[in-house]
Amino acid sequence: MSALDPTGLGAQRLPGRVALVTGGLRGIGLACVERFLAEGAEVVLTDLEDPGTDYATETLDRLGQAASYVQANVTSEDDWQAVRDAVAERHGRLHVLVNNAGIDLTGAVASLSMEGWRKIMAINVDGVFLGVRTFVPLMEQSGAEVRGGASIINVSSIMGLVGMSEVAGYNASKGAVRMFTKSIALEFAEKRMPIRANSLHPGFVVTPLLQAGFQRWVDSGVADKPQDLVDMGSQKTPIGRLADPSELAGAAFFLASSDSSYMTGAELVIDGGWTAQ
Ligand SMILES: NC(=O)c1ccc[n+]([C@@H]2O[C@H](COP(=O)([O-])OP(=O)(O)OC[C@H]3O[C@@H](n4cnc5c(N)ncnc54)[C@H](O)[C@@H]3O)[C@@H](O)[C@H]2O)c1
């Protein structure tokens, strides 16, 4: 197996498809971009970062010609129009939309600021709504070209399925993504539009988001060092470890491909058994 042949089966499974991944420069989003490219798709990624930074330049160079980047904030309607224009101009179609960009928010509910609450809802919930609203017309056209139709993958979390103490804002935002996804899935199915929509529910995945969150817990005195939280999270996860972003990308690839052609309105949980307990 190699980066260009992640399944070891030899054949690419997404040639001719165009995918868009928000928050695609890091973590789970970047892993999805890499997997879709390896499967032969053309990929547009968006993120907050200026493409001229060293990190963005190096990452985009490494991803190669089949990838293109649009700097865009998922909370901005204007930015979404710019993304739509860029996708329309470069590809004229879109088969896969991964609404992945997201942030977290922790703390006792009485300590949360209105500003923090509005920010997480704007990015995690409004961002998903705007992505879907912007691309439904193009995906409806493009979905007719592929078996199983176009695929919307909204990244929720296990925190959209079960609650956790001092995670109220994040829980609320990810629960909203879960139900929003079911509603649009039913709407598209009822209207026989060739678009499926499913939510993806990662458990604890080692990404910059998780690492920053662990550092905040350390700073607030919950643990001595981040590794203690990695160990604690691993012990509480039935499979005994945290996830690698590529393991979420594998699930996103399944939802993007025709192999999931009969799947819509569903929740794909990739959590090492966390919510089975
Ligand atoms: N890491 C986990 O353990 C975990 C678990 C469950 C769900 N998730 C979800 O997975 C998604 C990706 O998480 P991650 O861990 O890879 O995060 P990450 O912080 O490592 O990467 C997220 C990317 O999104 C970008 N982003 C943030 N706000 C944005 C905005 N307003 N507009 C555009 N881009 C923006 C960031 O710049 C970053 O590049 C999020 O929705 C997160 O809630 C993560």
The ligand as a MOL file (V3000), in Angstrom:
LIG
                    3D

  0  0  0     0  0            999 V3000
M  V30 BEGIN CTAB
M  V30 COUNTS 44 48 0 0 0
M  V30 BEGIN ATOM
M  V30 1 N -10.5950 16.2290 16.4200 0
M  V30 2 C -11.6050 15.6070 17.0130 0
M  V30 3 O -11.4140 14.8770 17.9820 0
M  V30 4 C -13.0100 15.7910 16.5020 0
M  V30 5 C -14.0040 14.9830 17.0390 0
M  V30 6 C -15.3130 15.1130 16.5800 0
M  V30 7 C -15.6140 16.0410 15.5980 0
M  V30 8 N -14.6340 16.8320 15.0990 0 CHG=1
M  V30 9 C -15.0200 17.7910 14.0780 0
M  V30 10 O -14.2610 17.5890 12.9180 0
M  V30 11 C -14.1010 18.8150 12.2210 0
M  V30 12 C -12.6200 19.0510 11.9460 0
M  V30 13 O -11.9610 19.0650 13.1930 0
M  V30 14 P -10.3720 18.9550 13.3340 0
M  V30 15 O -10.1410 18.2800 14.6290 0
M  V30 16 O -9.7670 18.4400 12.1070 0 CHG=-1
M  V30 17 O -10.0410 20.5210 13.5110 0
M  V30 18 P -8.7210 21.3730 13.1670 0
M  V30 19 O -8.8020 22.6030 14.0020 0
M  V30 20 O -7.5210 20.4900 13.3350 0
M  V30 21 O -8.9290 21.7480 11.6480 0
M  V30 22 C -10.0490 22.5020 11.2980 0
M  V30 23 C -9.7380 23.4500 10.1650 0
M  V30 24 O -10.9090 24.2610 10.0000 0
M  V30 25 C -10.5050 25.6020 9.8110 0
M  V30 26 N -11.5470 26.5340 10.2290 0
M  V30 27 C -11.8910 26.8880 11.4970 0
M  V30 28 N -12.8270 27.8470 11.4690 0
M  V30 29 C -13.0970 28.0980 10.1670 0
M  V30 30 C -13.9640 28.9910 9.5100 0
M  V30 31 N -14.7270 29.8580 10.1830 0
M  V30 32 N -13.9960 28.9880 8.1670 0
M  V30 33 C -13.2030 28.1480 7.4570 0
M  V30 34 N -12.3410 27.2790 8.0360 0
M  V30 35 C -12.2910 27.2690 9.3790 0
M  V30 36 C -9.2440 25.7380 10.6440 0
M  V30 37 O -8.4500 26.8340 10.1860 0
M  V30 38 C -8.5690 24.3890 10.4510 0
M  V30 39 O -7.6700 24.4010 9.3720 0
M  V30 40 C -14.7430 19.8880 13.0890 0
M  V30 41 O -16.0600 20.1320 12.6500 0
M  V30 42 C -14.7700 19.2370 14.4610 0
M  V30 43 O -15.7740 19.7490 15.2900 0
M  V30 44 C -13.3380 16.7300 15.5200 0
M  V30 END ATOM
M  V30 BEGIN BOND
M  V30 1 1 1 2
M  V30 2 2 2 3
M  V30 3 1 2 4
M  V30 4 1 4 5
M  V30 5 2 4 44
M  V30 6 2 5 6
M  V30 7 1 6 7
M  V30 8 2 7 8
M  V30 9 1 8 9
M  V30 10 1 8 44
M  V30 11 1 9 10
M  V30 12 1 9 42
M  V30 13 1 10 11
M  V30 14 1 11 12
M  V30 15 1 11 40
M  V30 16 1 12 13
M  V30 17 1 13 14
M  V30 18 2 14 15
M  V30 19 1 14 16
M  V30 20 1 14 17
M  V30 21 1 17 18
M  V30 22 2 18 19
M  V30 23 1 18 20
M  V30 24 1 18 21
M  V30 25 1 21 22
M  V30 26 1 22 23
M  V30 27 1 23 24
M  V30 28 1 23 38
M  V30 29 1 24 25
M  V30 30 1 25 26
M  V30 31 1 25 36
M  V30 32 1 26 27
M  V30 33 1 26 35
M  V30 34 2 27 28
M  V30 35 1 28 29
M  V30 36 1 29 30
M  V30 37 2 29 35
M  V30 38 1 30 31
M  V30 39 2 30 32
M  V30 40 1 32 33
M  V30 41 2 33 34
M  V30 42 1 34 35
M  V30 43 1 36 37
M  V30 44 1 36 38
M  V30 45 1 38 39
M  V30 46 1 40 41
M  V30 47 1 40 42
M  V30 48 1 42 43
M  V30 END BOND
M  V30 END CTAB
M  END
